[in-house]
Amino acid sequence: MSKEKLMHNEVNEKEMRFAFKEKADEVLCQADSFEKRIGTLRVGFESEVGIWKDNVPYYEIGVIRDKVVDRVKSVYGGEADVELGLTQLELRTAPYDILSDFEALDREYRKEFERNRFLAGNFGASILRIGSNPLLPVIDTPRTDKLKYQLVPDYQNMYRRKTITTTIGINGKVIEIGDASIVSLFQSFQVNLEAKSLDDAIAKMNRSFMFAPYLMAIGGNSRYLGLQDTGWNDLRIVAWELSHDTRTSDDIKRGMGLRIGLPEKYFEDMTDYFERILKYPFILHDPEHAFKIGIGLHWLDTRVKFIGNSAVVELRALPTQPTIENELALTLFYIGRLIYAEATNEPFLPMVIVRENRLSSLMFGLAKPLWVAESGKYIKVDARDAVRRELSRAGFGLKTVGLGCHIDILESLYSRIDNGSPSDVLSRHFDNCSSVCKEEMLEALKITGMLV
């Protein structure tokens, strides 16, 4: 893609919007082609991890990253790829029908990870499994040298709303996150779930917004930045929101939300979803790929993307976890909870409650109460009780589709109700110190299994 194609201006934006709408209309007109047979549940993973080698320049770590990715692709035919961060790589799996062979997805995911860890080890590097890399600087964070990874953060910095707060932290722990390249420090674990139809994709996305905060409460793994303790259970998405708020005052007056996190309301249908995407700048200029770019720059906690003739629901709310076992457990929590909601035709929580639950989970994890629905009413309960209830519902959902044999994986999450999220576990190594030295952080990351 040439630099000219990436130049941002009004003419290019109009061309991109036209190309996006043309493809979106085609999808809507061919809705039948996205229908899948009942009795299958295809799931795939994307996982972002970091590469770390102590006492070397960041660029050298990036060179190691590139060599690992190249060898995985050329030698193994694997699915590793680069990411925004210079020291990041992304692992992917093919989709598997987990109703017939959950173990196949498990095996491929472990195989992809071990390949990358082995190759990184050959270069004297380790793999970092955490939602926010605490070892790199938060200003001028090193980015991958690709035009799209340069232009998009630069656009956010140039057009960010001037009155927005660009610090994050609670209990007096404040750190500057104003540089949009801060997102290159964040790593997520994404579950990709094939929907049965366009309507099913919208329903699954909406339900995912509703109960993702319960997963966030026990899945938080993004607390430290620049060796500083922000006090947050999971700061990743909120830091993204603050550093990428390019709305104008008129946008805000019209009630326009961010392209990150939660939408203003549940989506009515796929047309509604496409129309929301069209409200935001495309930034990049490549009309041939406008549809993919528009969806790719719509960073909701859950979004719908299109791969061939599949509408894929992508859960993006969870940070990378310390272990693959943790991620498999959270996947079963998510899928089981989704199945339960569908099987019982569960009413949707009001979006205002979802928004409050989400913020509380991101800030406090299990330390503050969360809203739940009870006998047609909404009440606040201890977050641990709320998560127990949600895990129970997820277990019920798994059993209804024949995944009950994997309940033991799901139930491993009950230990987090007592021990806290990975962020809680990591913070206990530092006795609530507001900052730590690199050597202390590296040791704690090794002990918690976040650096392997």
C-alpha positions, -999 to +999 in steps of 0.1 A: +000+000+000+016+033-011+019+063+011-004+083-012-032+057-005-029+064+032-031+101+030-062+114+050-084+140+034-121+147+028-121+134-008-105+101+003-130+097+032-159+101+008-145+075-015-139+051+014-174+056+028-189+049-007-168+017-011-177+005+024-214+011+019-213-007-015-198-038+001-221-035+032-252-034+009-239-065-009-236-083+024-271-074+033-285-084+000-267-118+002-277-125+038-287-161+029-251-169+020-241-163+056-265-189+071-249-219+087-263-253+097-275-259+132-255-283+153-220-268+148-201-242+168-170-231+151-145-212+172-110-198+166-085-178+186-063-148+182-038-140+209-014-111+212+018-117+232+050-098+237+086-108+231+112-097+257+149-098+258+166-079+287+193-053+282+189-050+244+175-021+223+138-022+215+147-024+178+167-056+183+136-072+200+116-061+170+142-079+147+138-110+168+100-108+166+103-105+128+126-136+126+102-156+148+072-147+126+091-154+094+102-189+106+068-199+119+053-191+086+081-206+064+090-236+084+058-246+101+032-228+079+018-213+111-004-183+118+020-159+136+020-123+125+033-088+136+012-063+155+012-026+162+038-029+189+074-034+178+078-062+203+044-079+198+033-108+178-001-123+172-009-160+172-040-173+154-057-206+149-081-220+123-117-223+134-128-256+148-162-271+155-158-274+193-191-294+196-174-323+179-137-317+188-129-291+214-095-308+219-085-300+183-087-263+190-068-268+223-040-287+205-035-262+177-035-233+200-009-249+223+012-259+193+012-224+178+023-209+211+050-235+218+065-230+183+068-192+189+082-197+224+107-222+211+119-199+183+120-169+206+141-189+231+166-197+203+172-159+201+176-157+239+141-140+242+111-148+263+073-146+258+053-120+278+017-130+285+001-100+300-025-074+290-003-043+293+034-045+289+049-028+320+085-028+308+083-004+278+080+035+279+045+050+277+056+079+255+069+073+220+063+036+225+082+016+198+058+007+169+061-016+140+075+002+109+044-002+087+026+028+073-008+019+088+008+014+122+024+049+119-005+068+104-034+056+126-018+065+160-005+098+145-040+106+133-054+100+168-027+122+184-034+150+159-072+150+162-077+139+198-102+160+217-083+188+234-104+187+266-099+150+272-081+138+303-049+120+293-039+105+326-051+073+342-049+059+377-068+056+410-060+061+446-034+088+437-016+066+412-016+086+380+003+080+347+002+099+314-013+079+285-018+107+260+003+092+232-020+071+210+009+046+205+002+035+241-021+009+226+010-009+212+016-019+248-018-037+251-023-074+244-056-091+241-070-126+238-098-127+212-124-155+208-138-157+173-172-174+170-190-181+138-226-170+138-255-189+122-268-158+103-265-121+102-293-117+127-276-143+150-243-123+147-260-092+160-278-111+188-245-127+199-227-094+198-253-077+219-254-104+245-216-103+246-217-067+257-241-076+284-221-102+303-185-094+293-180-073+325-183-104+346-155-120+326-135-088+329-138-088+366-119-121+370-098-117+338-082-084+345-045-085+336-036-050+327-026-030+358+009-017+353+024+007+328+059+021+327+066+001+359+039+022+376+009+008+394-023+025+381-045+007+406-068-005+378-079-041+374-077-037+337-067-004+322-062-015+286-095-005+270-100+027+291-065+039+282-074+032+245-106+052+249-089+082+265-060+083+239-083+078+209-112+102+215-113+123+183-149+133+186-158+169+180-180+190+203-209+186+178-204+148+179-207+148+216-238+170+216-254+145+192-247+117+217-221+101+196-200+075+215-165+063+210-156+038+183-140+019+212-157-001+240-195+000+242-219+014+216-246+039+228-272+012+226-277-024+215-277-029+178-311-034+161-297-053+131-267-055+108-278-023+090-276-004+123-241-018+129-228-008+094-243+027+099-224+032+131-191+023+115-198+049+088-199+076+114-162+075+120-132+084+099-115+057+079-081+074+081-066+049+056-072+053+019-076+019+002-111+016-014-106-020-024-104-029+013-127-002+027-151-028+042-123-046+061-107-013+072-140+002+085-146-029+107-110-032+117-109+004+130-142-001+150-127-013+183-157-023+202-155-048+231-172-072+207-176-067+170-188-086+139-163-092+111-166-111+079-144-139+067-155-154+034-191-163+038-190-164+076-202-136+100-178-139+129-184-125+164-151-114+179-149-110+217-122-084+222-128-074+259-103-098+275-066-092+280-040-119+273-039-143+302-009-158+321-016-193+307-034-210+278-054-229+304-067-196+317-078-186+282-095-219+275-114-215+308-125-180+299-135-192+264-158-218+280-171-192+304-180-169+274-195-196+252-214-213+280-228-180+291-238-171+256-256-205+251-274-201+284-287-166+274-299-179+240-315-211+255-335-191+281-342-161+259-327-140+286-338-104+287-311-078+280-297-057+309-302-020+302-271-006+285-267+020+314-263-010+338-239-028+314-218+004+312-217+007+350-208-030+354-181-026+328-164+004+344-165-012+379-150-044+366-122-026+348-114-004+378-120-026+408-123-062+396-141-082+423-137-055+450-169-036+442-206-048+437-220-055+403-255-053+389-275-085+382-310-092+371-331-110+398-368-118+394-374-091+369-355-065+390-320-051+389-300-054+421-264-049+431-246-079+447-211-087+458-190-091+427-178-126+438-214-137+441-222-122+407-194-141+391-203-174+408-238-170+395-225-163+360-202-193+361-231-215+371-251-203+342-222-209+318-219-245+331-255-251+325-251-237+289-222-260+282-241-290+293-270-283+271-248-286+239-227-316+250-197-297+264-203-308+300-172-329+298-151-297+299-168-283+331-136-290+350-118-264+328-145-238+334-146-245+372-108-237+374-120-201+374-137-205+408-102-201+423-100-166+410-131-157+430-109-163+461-075-153+448-085-124+425-077-116+389-042-119+375-038-081+382-045-088+418-020-116+420+007-096+404+001-065+426+005-086+458+041-091+448+048-054+453+030-047+486+010-018+470+042+001+459+033+028+434+064+020+413+088-009+410+122-014+394+126-034+363+143-063+381+115-066+406+089-066+378+108-092+358+110-115+388+073-111+396+063-118+359+083-150+360+068-161+393+032-155+380+039-173+347+035-141+327+071-142+314+080-176+300 
